[in-house]
Amino acid sequence: MSEQEIGFEEAMEQLERIVAKLEGGDVPLEQAIELFQEGMRLSRICGQKLENVERKIEMLLEEDGQTVKKPFSPAEEKGEDVGF
């Protein structure tokens, strides 16, 4: 399955299975290295997909009677100080 075809949830599930196997410690070294490499690939896929989603999420705000687009910030939603 190519990186474009795998969904975020599926990649996360596969990554969780790999982590569980590696944490179990009963994996031969060669297999552990292969699992680690696959885990890194899946981690990269998840990171890229999250970045794409972040770029797409925008909030519409009413400022001075005009609707403006503003990048979504989870910290602002929760009322946290984002330091800007």
PyMOL Python script that loads the backbone (N, CA, C, O; Angstrom):
from pymol import cmd

cmd.read_pdbstr("""\
ATOM      1  N   MET A   1       0.851  -1.176   0.000  1.00  0.00           N
ATOM      2  CA  MET A   1       0.000   0.000   0.000  1.00  0.00           C
ATOM      3  C   MET A   1       0.894   1.235   0.000  1.00  0.00           C
ATOM      4  O   MET A   1       1.827   1.316   0.799  1.00  0.00           O
ATOM      5  N   SER A   2       0.626   2.200  -0.884  1.00  0.00           N
ATOM      6  CA  SER A   2       1.464   3.387  -0.965  1.00  0.00           C
ATOM      7  C   SER A   2       1.140   4.341   0.175  1.00  0.00           C
ATOM      8  O   SER A   2       0.107   4.224   0.834  1.00  0.00           O
ATOM      9  N   GLU A   3       2.048   5.284   0.391  1.00  0.00           N
ATOM     10  CA  GLU A   3       1.871   6.243   1.468  1.00  0.00           C
ATOM     11  C   GLU A   3       0.622   7.089   1.274  1.00  0.00           C
ATOM     12  O   GLU A   3       0.007   7.516   2.251  1.00  0.00           O
ATOM     13  N   GLN A   4       0.240   7.337   0.031  1.00  0.00           N
ATOM     14  CA  GLN A   4      -0.937   8.142  -0.244  1.00  0.00           C
ATOM     15  C   GLN A   4      -2.233   7.367   0.021  1.00  0.00           C
ATOM     16  O   GLN A   4      -3.261   7.970   0.327  1.00  0.00           O
ATOM     17  N   GLU A   5      -2.190   6.059  -0.093  1.00  0.00           N
ATOM     18  CA  GLU A   5      -3.390   5.241   0.042  1.00  0.00           C
ATOM     19  C   GLU A   5      -3.732   4.931   1.486  1.00  0.00           C
ATOM     20  O   GLU A   5      -4.902   4.707   1.795  1.00  0.00           O
ATOM     21  N   ILE A   6      -2.760   4.908   2.378  1.00  0.00           N
ATOM     22  CA  ILE A   6      -3.004   4.539   3.756  1.00  0.00           C
ATOM     23  C   ILE A   6      -3.622   5.725   4.499  1.00  0.00           C
ATOM     24  O   ILE A   6      -3.175   6.863   4.355  1.00  0.00           O
ATOM     25  N   GLY A   7      -4.647   5.444   5.288  1.00  0.00           N
ATOM     26  CA  GLY A   7      -5.292   6.483   6.060  1.00  0.00           C
ATOM     27  C   GLY A   7      -4.571   6.730   7.370  1.00  0.00           C
ATOM     28  O   GLY A   7      -3.781   5.900   7.820  1.00  0.00           O
ATOM     29  N   PHE A   8      -4.843   7.869   7.978  1.00  0.00           N
ATOM     30  CA  PHE A   8      -4.193   8.235   9.234  1.00  0.00           C
ATOM     31  C   PHE A   8      -4.468   7.202  10.319  1.00  0.00           C
ATOM     32  O   PHE A   8      -3.549   6.759  11.008  1.00  0.00           O
ATOM     33  N   GLU A   9      -5.732   6.819  10.468  1.00  0.00           N
ATOM     34  CA  GLU A   9      -6.098   5.872  11.516  1.00  0.00           C
ATOM     35  C   GLU A   9      -5.416   4.523  11.328  1.00  0.00           C
ATOM     36  O   GLU A   9      -4.946   3.915  12.289  1.00  0.00           O
ATOM     37  N   GLU A  10      -5.366   4.063  10.090  1.00  0.00           N
ATOM     38  CA  GLU A  10      -4.716   2.782   9.806  1.00  0.00           C
ATOM     39  C   GLU A  10      -3.216   2.856  10.093  1.00  0.00           C
ATOM     40  O   GLU A  10      -2.637   1.927  10.655  1.00  0.00           O
ATOM     41  N   ALA A  11      -2.601   3.960   9.704  1.00  0.00           N
ATOM     42  CA  ALA A  11      -1.171   4.136   9.972  1.00  0.00           C
ATOM     43  C   ALA A  11      -0.912   4.157  11.472  1.00  0.00           C
ATOM     44  O   ALA A  11       0.063   3.567  11.938  1.00  0.00           O
ATOM     45  N   MET A  12      -1.770   4.828  12.232  1.00  0.00           N
ATOM     46  CA  MET A  12      -1.607   4.880  13.692  1.00  0.00           C
ATOM     47  C   MET A  12      -1.771   3.497  14.315  1.00  0.00           C
ATOM     48  O   MET A  12      -1.017   3.127  15.215  1.00  0.00           O
ATOM     49  N   GLU A  13      -2.750   2.737  13.841  1.00  0.00           N
ATOM     50  CA  GLU A  13      -2.952   1.381  14.365  1.00  0.00           C
ATOM     51  C   GLU A  13      -1.733   0.502  14.102  1.00  0.00           C
ATOM     52  O   GLU A  13      -1.294  -0.240  14.980  1.00  0.00           O
ATOM     53  N   GLN A  14      -1.191   0.590  12.896  1.00  0.00           N
ATOM     54  CA  GLN A  14       0.003  -0.192  12.563  1.00  0.00           C
ATOM     55  C   GLN A  14       1.187   0.243  13.430  1.00  0.00           C
ATOM     56  O   GLN A  14       1.959  -0.588  13.909  1.00  0.00           O
ATOM     57  N   LEU A  15       1.314   1.534  13.618  1.00  0.00           N
ATOM     58  CA  LEU A  15       2.396   2.067  14.434  1.00  0.00           C
ATOM     59  C   LEU A  15       2.267   1.589  15.884  1.00  0.00           C
ATOM     60  O   LEU A  15       3.264   1.235  16.513  1.00  0.00           O
ATOM     61  N   GLU A  16       1.049   1.578  16.410  1.00  0.00           N
ATOM     62  CA  GLU A  16       0.824   1.099  17.776  1.00  0.00           C
ATOM     63  C   GLU A  16       1.182  -0.377  17.916  1.00  0.00           C
ATOM     64  O   GLU A  16       1.741  -0.785  18.934  1.00  0.00           O
ATOM     65  N   ARG A  17       0.865  -1.176  16.906  1.00  0.00           N
ATOM     66  CA  ARG A  17       1.221  -2.600  16.948  1.00  0.00           C
ATOM     67  C   ARG A  17       2.736  -2.787  16.946  1.00  0.00           C
ATOM     68  O   ARG A  17       3.269  -3.631  17.666  1.00  0.00           O
ATOM     69  N   ILE A  18       3.419  -1.990  16.131  1.00  0.00           N
ATOM     70  CA  ILE A  18       4.879  -2.069  16.063  1.00  0.00           C
ATOM     71  C   ILE A  18       5.492  -1.680  17.413  1.00  0.00           C
ATOM     72  O   ILE A  18       6.394  -2.354  17.911  1.00  0.00           O
ATOM     73  N   VAL A  19       5.000  -0.606  17.990  1.00  0.00           N
ATOM     74  CA  VAL A  19       5.522  -0.166  19.288  1.00  0.00           C
ATOM     75  C   VAL A  19       5.318  -1.252  20.342  1.00  0.00           C
ATOM     76  O   VAL A  19       6.215  -1.522  21.141  1.00  0.00           O
ATOM     77  N   ALA A  20       4.140  -1.872  20.344  1.00  0.00           N
ATOM     78  CA  ALA A  20       3.865  -2.937  21.316  1.00  0.00           C
ATOM     79  C   ALA A  20       4.837  -4.105  21.145  1.00  0.00           C
ATOM     80  O   ALA A  20       5.326  -4.656  22.131  1.00  0.00           O
ATOM     81  N   LYS A  21       5.116  -4.481  19.895  1.00  0.00           N
ATOM     82  CA  LYS A  21       6.056  -5.575  19.636  1.00  0.00           C
ATOM     83  C   LYS A  21       7.452  -5.211  20.134  1.00  0.00           C
ATOM     84  O   LYS A  21       8.121  -6.017  20.780  1.00  0.00           O
ATOM     85  N   LEU A  22       7.883  -3.987  19.826  1.00  0.00           N
ATOM     86  CA  LEU A  22       9.222  -3.559  20.222  1.00  0.00           C
ATOM     87  C   LEU A  22       9.333  -3.426  21.740  1.00  0.00           C
ATOM     88  O   LEU A  22      10.369  -3.754  22.319  1.00  0.00           O
ATOM     89  N   GLU A  23       8.287  -2.955  22.374  1.00  0.00           N
ATOM     90  CA  GLU A  23       8.312  -2.825  23.833  1.00  0.00           C
ATOM     91  C   GLU A  23       8.299  -4.184  24.520  1.00  0.00           C
ATOM     92  O   GLU A  23       8.789  -4.324  25.640  1.00  0.00           O
ATOM     93  N   GLY A  24       7.737  -5.185  23.844  1.00  0.00           N
ATOM     94  CA  GLY A  24       7.709  -6.534  24.399  1.00  0.00           C
ATOM     95  C   GLY A  24       9.100  -7.116  24.553  1.00  0.00           C
ATOM     96  O   GLY A  24       9.332  -7.949  25.430  1.00  0.00           O
ATOM     97  N   GLY A  25      10.024  -6.691  23.714  1.00  0.00           N
ATOM     98  CA  GLY A  25      11.409  -7.095  23.833  1.00  0.00           C
ATOM     99  C   GLY A  25      11.733  -8.497  23.343  1.00  0.00           C
ATOM    100  O   GLY A  25      12.886  -8.916  23.441  1.00  0.00           O
ATOM    101  N   ASP A  26      10.771  -9.234  22.825  1.00  0.00           N
ATOM    102  CA  ASP A  26      11.012 -10.607  22.367  1.00  0.00           C
ATOM    103  C   ASP A  26      11.194 -10.685  20.857  1.00  0.00           C
ATOM    104  O   ASP A  26      10.840 -11.687  20.236  1.00  0.00           O
ATOM    105  N   VAL A  27      11.744  -9.628  20.270  1.00  0.00           N
ATOM    106  CA  VAL A  27      11.904  -9.566  18.818  1.00  0.00           C
ATOM    107  C   VAL A  27      13.396  -9.672  18.491  1.00  0.00           C
ATOM    108  O   VAL A  27      14.208  -8.951  19.071  1.00  0.00           O
ATOM    109  N   PRO A  28      13.758 -10.560  17.573  1.00  0.00           N
ATOM    110  CA  PRO A  28      15.165 -10.643  17.164  1.00  0.00           C
ATOM    111  C   PRO A  28      15.653  -9.298  16.626  1.00  0.00           C
ATOM    112  O   PRO A  28      14.865  -8.515  16.096  1.00  0.00           O
ATOM    113  N   LEU A  29      16.926  -9.037  16.760  1.00  0.00           N
ATOM    114  CA  LEU A  29      17.508  -7.757  16.386  1.00  0.00           C
ATOM    115  C   LEU A  29      17.175  -7.348  14.951  1.00  0.00           C
ATOM    116  O   LEU A  29      16.786  -6.205  14.709  1.00  0.00           O
ATOM    117  N   GLU A  30      17.322  -8.269  14.002  1.00  0.00           N
ATOM    118  CA  GLU A  30      17.061  -7.940  12.603  1.00  0.00           C
ATOM    119  C   GLU A  30      15.598  -7.520  12.401  1.00  0.00           C
ATOM    120  O   GLU A  30      15.309  -6.564  11.682  1.00  0.00           O
ATOM    121  N   GLN A  31      14.692  -8.245  13.041  1.00  0.00           N
ATOM    122  CA  GLN A  31      13.272  -7.906  12.920  1.00  0.00           C
ATOM    123  C   GLN A  31      12.979  -6.585  13.637  1.00  0.00           C
ATOM    124  O   GLN A  31      12.157  -5.796  13.171  1.00  0.00           O
ATOM    125  N   ALA A  32      13.644  -6.345  14.758  1.00  0.00           N
ATOM    126  CA  ALA A  32      13.451  -5.098  15.495  1.00  0.00           C
ATOM    127  C   ALA A  32      13.861  -3.904  14.636  1.00  0.00           C
ATOM    128  O   ALA A  32      13.197  -2.868  14.648  1.00  0.00           O
ATOM    129  N   ILE A  33      14.955  -4.053  13.892  1.00  0.00           N
ATOM    130  CA  ILE A  33      15.410  -2.970  13.018  1.00  0.00           C
ATOM    131  C   ILE A  33      14.389  -2.724  11.913  1.00  0.00           C
ATOM    132  O   ILE A  33      14.071  -1.575  11.606  1.00  0.00           O
ATOM    133  N   GLU A  34      13.874  -3.797  11.315  1.00  0.00           N
ATOM    134  CA  GLU A  34      12.856  -3.649  10.267  1.00  0.00           C
ATOM    135  C   GLU A  34      11.592  -3.002  10.823  1.00  0.00           C
ATOM    136  O   GLU A  34      11.000  -2.130  10.186  1.00  0.00           O
ATOM    137  N   LEU A  35      11.183  -3.434  12.013  1.00  0.00           N
ATOM    138  CA  LEU A  35       9.993  -2.844  12.639  1.00  0.00           C
ATOM    139  C   LEU A  35      10.222  -1.369  12.942  1.00  0.00           C
ATOM    140  O   LEU A  35       9.331  -0.545  12.739  1.00  0.00           O
ATOM    141  N   PHE A  36      11.408  -1.036  13.425  1.00  0.00           N
ATOM    142  CA  PHE A  36      11.732   0.357  13.713  1.00  0.00           C
ATOM    143  C   PHE A  36      11.660   1.208  12.446  1.00  0.00           C
ATOM    144  O   PHE A  36      11.101   2.304  12.462  1.00  0.00           O
ATOM    145  N   GLN A  37      12.227   0.702  11.348  1.00  0.00           N
ATOM    146  CA  GLN A  37      12.192   1.434  10.084  1.00  0.00           C
ATOM    147  C   GLN A  37      10.751   1.638   9.613  1.00  0.00           C
ATOM    148  O   GLN A  37      10.384   2.725   9.167  1.00  0.00           O
ATOM    149  N   GLU A  38       9.947   0.596   9.714  1.00  0.00           N
ATOM    150  CA  GLU A  38       8.534   0.706   9.321  1.00  0.00           C
ATOM    151  C   GLU A  38       7.811   1.697  10.222  1.00  0.00           C
ATOM    152  O   GLU A  38       6.986   2.480   9.751  1.00  0.00           O
ATOM    153  N   GLY A  39       8.115   1.668  11.502  1.00  0.00           N
ATOM    154  CA  GLY A  39       7.519   2.619  12.438  1.00  0.00           C
ATOM    155  C   GLY A  39       7.874   4.056  12.105  1.00  0.00           C
ATOM    156  O   GLY A  39       7.028   4.945  12.196  1.00  0.00           O
ATOM    157  N   MET A  40       9.109   4.283  11.724  1.00  0.00           N
ATOM    158  CA  MET A  40       9.530   5.632  11.334  1.00  0.00           C
ATOM    159  C   MET A  40       8.791   6.084  10.077  1.00  0.00           C
ATOM    160  O   MET A  40       8.391   7.243   9.973  1.00  0.00           O
ATOM    161  N   ARG A  41       8.610   5.172   9.123  1.00  0.00           N
ATOM    162  CA  ARG A  41       7.868   5.500   7.896  1.00  0.00           C
ATOM    163  C   ARG A  41       6.430   5.867   8.238  1.00  0.00           C
ATOM    164  O   ARG A  41       5.898   6.856   7.732  1.00  0.00           O
ATOM    165  N   LEU A  42       5.803   5.067   9.098  1.00  0.00           N
ATOM    166  CA  LEU A  42       4.414   5.335   9.496  1.00  0.00           C
ATOM    167  C   LEU A  42       4.309   6.638  10.279  1.00  0.00           C
ATOM    168  O   LEU A  42       3.347   7.387  10.113  1.00  0.00           O
ATOM    169  N   SER A  43       5.283   6.908  11.122  1.00  0.00           N
ATOM    170  CA  SER A  43       5.297   8.154  11.883  1.00  0.00           C
ATOM    171  C   SER A  43       5.377   9.350  10.936  1.00  0.00           C
ATOM    172  O   SER A  43       4.696  10.354  11.142  1.00  0.00           O
ATOM    173  N   ARG A  44       6.199   9.243   9.911  1.00  0.00           N
ATOM    174  CA  ARG A  44       6.333  10.312   8.918  1.00  0.00           C
ATOM    175  C   ARG A  44       5.009  10.530   8.177  1.00  0.00           C
ATOM    176  O   ARG A  44       4.599  11.667   7.945  1.00  0.00           O
ATOM    177  N   ILE A  45       4.347   9.428   7.808  1.00  0.00           N
ATOM    178  CA  ILE A  45       3.054   9.523   7.120  1.00  0.00           C
ATOM    179  C   ILE A  45       2.042  10.246   8.006  1.00  0.00           C
ATOM    180  O   ILE A  45       1.347  11.154   7.551  1.00  0.00           O
ATOM    181  N   CYS A  46       1.962   9.840   9.271  1.00  0.00           N
ATOM    182  CA  CYS A  46       1.012  10.466  10.202  1.00  0.00           C
ATOM    183  C   CYS A  46       1.314  11.955  10.355  1.00  0.00           C
ATOM    184  O   CYS A  46       0.402  12.781  10.350  1.00  0.00           O
ATOM    185  N   GLY A  47       2.591  12.294  10.491  1.00  0.00           N
ATOM    186  CA  GLY A  47       2.978  13.692  10.624  1.00  0.00           C
ATOM    187  C   GLY A  47       2.583  14.512   9.409  1.00  0.00           C
ATOM    188  O   GLY A  47       2.090  15.632   9.545  1.00  0.00           O
ATOM    189  N   GLN A  48       2.799  13.961   8.221  1.00  0.00           N
ATOM    190  CA  GLN A  48       2.443  14.666   6.990  1.00  0.00           C
ATOM    191  C   GLN A  48       0.930  14.861   6.891  1.00  0.00           C
ATOM    192  O   GLN A  48       0.457  15.928   6.499  1.00  0.00           O
ATOM    193  N   LYS A  49       0.184  13.823   7.249  1.00  0.00           N
ATOM    194  CA  LYS A  49      -1.271  13.927   7.177  1.00  0.00           C
ATOM    195  C   LYS A  49      -1.790  14.962   8.173  1.00  0.00           C
ATOM    196  O   LYS A  49      -2.711  15.715   7.856  1.00  0.00           O
ATOM    197  N   LEU A  50      -1.213  15.007   9.370  1.00  0.00           N
ATOM    198  CA  LEU A  50      -1.621  16.008  10.349  1.00  0.00           C
ATOM    199  C   LEU A  50      -1.284  17.417   9.878  1.00  0.00           C
ATOM    200  O   LEU A  50      -2.077  18.339  10.071  1.00  0.00           O
ATOM    201  N   GLU A  51      -0.129  17.593   9.269  1.00  0.00           N
ATOM    202  CA  GLU A  51       0.242  18.903   8.736  1.00  0.00           C
ATOM    203  C   GLU A  51      -0.736  19.343   7.656  1.00  0.00           C
ATOM    204  O   GLU A  51      -1.128  20.509   7.611  1.00  0.00           O
ATOM    205  N   ASN A  52      -1.134  18.415   6.782  1.00  0.00           N
ATOM    206  CA  ASN A  52      -2.097  18.748   5.733  1.00  0.00           C
ATOM    207  C   ASN A  52      -3.432  19.166   6.323  1.00  0.00           C
ATOM    208  O   ASN A  52      -4.059  20.111   5.844  1.00  0.00           O
ATOM    209  N   VAL A  53      -3.864  18.472   7.351  1.00  0.00           N
ATOM    210  CA  VAL A  53      -5.136  18.808   7.989  1.00  0.00           C
ATOM    211  C   VAL A  53      -5.041  20.171   8.658  1.00  0.00           C
ATOM    212  O   VAL A  53      -5.964  20.978   8.549  1.00  0.00           O
ATOM    213  N   GLU A  54      -3.935  20.438   9.349  1.00  0.00           N
ATOM    214  CA  GLU A  54      -3.756  21.737  10.003  1.00  0.00           C
ATOM    215  C   GLU A  54      -3.856  22.874   9.005  1.00  0.00           C
ATOM    216  O   GLU A  54      -4.446  23.914   9.302  1.00  0.00           O
ATOM    217  N   ARG A  55      -3.282  22.685   7.818  1.00  0.00           N
ATOM    218  CA  ARG A  55      -3.341  23.732   6.791  1.00  0.00           C
ATOM    219  C   ARG A  55      -4.764  23.962   6.313  1.00  0.00           C
ATOM    220  O   ARG A  55      -5.114  25.079   5.932  1.00  0.00           O
ATOM    221  N   LYS A  56      -5.586  22.925   6.326  1.00  0.00           N
ATOM    222  CA  LYS A  56      -6.950  23.038   5.804  1.00  0.00           C
ATOM    223  C   LYS A  56      -7.928  23.631   6.813  1.00  0.00           C
ATOM    224  O   LYS A  56      -8.940  24.225   6.442  1.00  0.00           O
ATOM    225  N   ILE A  57      -7.606  23.458   8.105  1.00  0.00           N
ATOM    226  CA  ILE A  57      -8.538  23.935   9.138  1.00  0.00           C
ATOM    227  C   ILE A  57      -8.397  25.444   9.295  1.00  0.00           C
ATOM    228  O   ILE A  57      -7.304  25.950   9.551  1.00  0.00           O
ATOM    229  N   GLU A  58      -9.483  26.142   9.145  1.00  0.00           N
ATOM    230  CA  GLU A  58      -9.490  27.583   9.347  1.00  0.00           C
ATOM    231  C   GLU A  58     -10.752  27.964  10.102  1.00  0.00           C
ATOM    232  O   GLU A  58     -11.802  27.338   9.953  1.00  0.00           O
ATOM    233  N   MET A  59     -10.629  28.975  10.890  1.00  0.00           N
ATOM    234  CA  MET A  59     -11.791  29.478  11.604  1.00  0.00           C
ATOM    235  C   MET A  59     -12.244  30.772  10.938  1.00  0.00           C
ATOM    236  O   MET A  59     -11.434  31.586  10.496  1.00  0.00           O
ATOM    237  N   LEU A  60     -13.543  30.932  10.882  1.00  0.00           N
ATOM    238  CA  LEU A  60     -14.085  32.191  10.391  1.00  0.00           C
ATOM    239  C   LEU A  60     -14.385  33.074  11.594  1.00  0.00           C
ATOM    240  O   LEU A  60     -15.111  32.671  12.503  1.00  0.00           O
ATOM    241  N   LEU A  61     -13.839  34.242  11.598  1.00  0.00           N
ATOM    242  CA  LEU A  61     -14.034  35.175  12.697  1.00  0.00           C
ATOM    243  C   LEU A  61     -14.675  36.450  12.174  1.00  0.00           C
ATOM    244  O   LEU A  61     -14.445  36.858  11.036  1.00  0.00           O
ATOM    245  N   GLU A  62     -15.461  37.054  13.003  1.00  0.00           N
ATOM    246  CA  GLU A  62     -16.072  38.326  12.660  1.00  0.00           C
ATOM    247  C   GLU A  62     -15.233  39.420  13.314  1.00  0.00           C
ATOM    248  O   GLU A  62     -15.198  39.530  14.540  1.00  0.00           O
ATOM    249  N   GLU A  63     -14.561  40.225  12.503  1.00  0.00           N
ATOM    250  CA  GLU A  63     -13.741  41.319  13.003  1.00  0.00           C
ATOM    251  C   GLU A  63     -14.148  42.596  12.293  1.00  0.00           C
ATOM    252  O   GLU A  63     -14.050  42.697  11.070  1.00  0.00           O
ATOM    253  N   ASP A  64     -14.603  43.572  13.067  1.00  0.00           N
ATOM    254  CA  ASP A  64     -14.999  44.870  12.527  1.00  0.00           C
ATOM    255  C   ASP A  64     -15.976  44.728  11.368  1.00  0.00           C
ATOM    256  O   ASP A  64     -15.870  45.447  10.374  1.00  0.00           O
ATOM    257  N   GLY A  65     -16.918  43.815  11.488  1.00  0.00           N
ATOM    258  CA  GLY A  65     -17.927  43.643  10.468  1.00  0.00           C
ATOM    259  C   GLY A  65     -17.472  42.879   9.241  1.00  0.00           C
ATOM    260  O   GLY A  65     -18.250  42.700   8.304  1.00  0.00           O
ATOM    261  N   GLN A  66     -16.239  42.430   9.227  1.00  0.00           N
ATOM    262  CA  GLN A  66     -15.722  41.677   8.096  1.00  0.00           C
ATOM    263  C   GLN A  66     -15.422  40.251   8.527  1.00  0.00           C
ATOM    264  O   GLN A  66     -14.962  40.001   9.641  1.00  0.00           O
ATOM    265  N   THR A  67     -15.693  39.326   7.621  1.00  0.00           N
ATOM    266  CA  THR A  67     -15.358  37.930   7.883  1.00  0.00           C
ATOM    267  C   THR A  67     -13.941  37.699   7.384  1.00  0.00           C
ATOM    268  O   THR A  67     -13.629  37.951   6.220  1.00  0.00           O
ATOM    269  N   VAL A  68     -13.091  37.219   8.275  1.00  0.00           N
ATOM    270  CA  VAL A  68     -11.711  36.938   7.892  1.00  0.00           C
ATOM    271  C   VAL A  68     -11.385  35.497   8.211  1.00  0.00           C
ATOM    272  O   VAL A  68     -11.964  34.908   9.125  1.00  0.00           O
ATOM    273  N   LYS A  69     -10.471  34.934   7.468  1.00  0.00           N
ATOM    274  CA  LYS A  69     -10.012  33.578   7.732  1.00  0.00           C
ATOM    275  C   LYS A  69      -8.790  33.655   8.624  1.00  0.00           C
ATOM    276  O   LYS A  69      -7.895  34.475   8.418  1.00  0.00           O
ATOM    277  N   LYS A  70      -8.772  32.784   9.618  1.00  0.00           N
ATOM    278  CA  LYS A  70      -7.647  32.755  10.537  1.00  0.00           C
ATOM    279  C   LYS A  70      -7.256  31.299  10.751  1.00  0.00           C
ATOM    280  O   LYS A  70      -8.138  30.457  10.924  1.00  0.00           O
ATOM    281  N   PRO A  71      -5.968  30.974  10.746  1.00  0.00           N
ATOM    282  CA  PRO A  71      -5.560  29.588  11.001  1.00  0.00           C
ATOM    283  C   PRO A  71      -6.096  29.116  12.348  1.00  0.00           C
ATOM    284  O   PRO A  71      -6.120  29.876  13.316  1.00  0.00           O
ATOM    285  N   PHE A  72      -6.510  27.896  12.401  1.00  0.00           N
ATOM    286  CA  PHE A  72      -7.051  27.301  13.613  1.00  0.00           C
ATOM    287  C   PHE A  72      -5.955  27.109  14.634  1.00  0.00           C
ATOM    288  O   PHE A  72      -4.873  26.625  14.301  1.00  0.00           O
ATOM    289  N   SER A  73      -6.219  27.483  15.878  1.00  0.00           N
ATOM    290  CA  SER A  73      -5.271  27.287  16.961  1.00  0.00           C
ATOM    291  C   SER A  73      -6.012  26.647  18.134  1.00  0.00           C
ATOM    292  O   SER A  73      -6.826  27.314  18.772  1.00  0.00           O
ATOM    293  N   PRO A  74      -5.752  25.369  18.437  1.00  0.00           N
ATOM    294  CA  PRO A  74      -6.434  24.703  19.541  1.00  0.00           C
ATOM    295  C   PRO A  74      -6.251  25.434  20.865  1.00  0.00           C
ATOM    296  O   PRO A  74      -7.160  25.426  21.695  1.00  0.00           O
ATOM    297  N   ALA A  75      -5.109  26.062  21.083  1.00  0.00           N
ATOM    298  CA  ALA A  75      -4.859  26.775  22.327  1.00  0.00           C
ATOM    299  C   ALA A  75      -5.830  27.948  22.479  1.00  0.00           C
ATOM    300  O   ALA A  75      -6.304  28.211  23.584  1.00  0.00           O
ATOM    301  N   GLU A  76      -6.128  28.648  21.397  1.00  0.00           N
ATOM    302  CA  GLU A  76      -7.068  29.764  21.444  1.00  0.00           C
ATOM    303  C   GLU A  76      -8.470  29.277  21.760  1.00  0.00           C
ATOM    304  O   GLU A  76      -9.201  29.934  22.500  1.00  0.00           O
ATOM    305  N   GLU A  77      -8.852  28.136  21.210  1.00  0.00           N
ATOM    306  CA  GLU A  77     -10.163  27.546  21.467  1.00  0.00           C
ATOM    307  C   GLU A  77     -10.356  27.274  22.944  1.00  0.00           C
ATOM    308  O   GLU A  77     -11.450  27.465  23.475  1.00  0.00           O
ATOM    309  N   LYS A  78      -9.303  26.829  23.612  1.00  0.00           N
ATOM    310  CA  LYS A  78      -9.379  26.491  25.033  1.00  0.00           C
ATOM    311  C   LYS A  78      -9.175  27.703  25.925  1.00  0.00           C
ATOM    312  O   LYS A  78      -9.248  27.598  27.149  1.00  0.00           O
ATOM    313  N   GLY A  79      -8.922  28.843  25.320  1.00  0.00           N
ATOM    314  CA  GLY A  79      -8.713  30.053  26.096  1.00  0.00           C
ATOM    315  C   GLY A  79      -7.322  30.151  26.686  1.00  0.00           C
ATOM    316  O   GLY A  79      -7.093  30.935  27.607  1.00  0.00           O
ATOM    317  N   GLU A  80      -6.391  29.368  26.170  1.00  0.00           N
ATOM    318  CA  GLU A  80      -5.022  29.383  26.668  1.00  0.00           C
ATOM    319  C   GLU A  80      -4.252  30.515  26.016  1.00  0.00           C
ATOM    320  O   GLU A  80      -4.563  30.925  24.899  1.00  0.00           O
ATOM    321  N   ASP A  81      -3.260  31.010  26.706  1.00  0.00           N
ATOM    322  CA  ASP A  81      -2.361  32.014  26.156  1.00  0.00           C
ATOM    323  C   ASP A  81      -1.419  31.330  25.178  1.00  0.00           C
ATOM    324  O   ASP A  81      -0.688  30.416  25.559  1.00  0.00           O
ATOM    325  N   VAL A  82      -1.428  31.764  23.910  1.00  0.00           N
ATOM    326  CA  VAL A  82      -0.587  31.127  22.904  1.00  0.00           C
ATOM    327  C   VAL A  82       0.755  31.816  22.764  1.00  0.00           C
ATOM    328  O   VAL A  82       1.607  31.359  22.002  1.00  0.00           O
ATOM    329  N   GLY A  83       0.959  32.910  23.487  1.00  0.00           N
ATOM    330  CA  GLY A  83       2.253  33.554  23.490  1.00  0.00           C
ATOM    331  C   GLY A  83       2.553  34.409  22.268  1.00  0.00           C
ATOM    332  O   GLY A  83       3.716  34.720  22.012  1.00  0.00           O
ATOM    333  N   PHE A  84       1.541  34.794  21.514  1.00  0.00           N
ATOM    334  CA  PHE A  84       1.761  35.667  20.354  1.00  0.00           C
ATOM    335  C   PHE A  84       1.287  37.045  20.674  1.00  0.00           C
ATOM    336  O   PHE A  84       1.380  37.940  19.834  1.00  0.00           O
TER     337      PHE A  84
END
""", "prot")
cmd.dss("prot")
cmd.show_as("cartoon", "prot")
cmd.util.cbc("prot")
cmd.orient("prot")
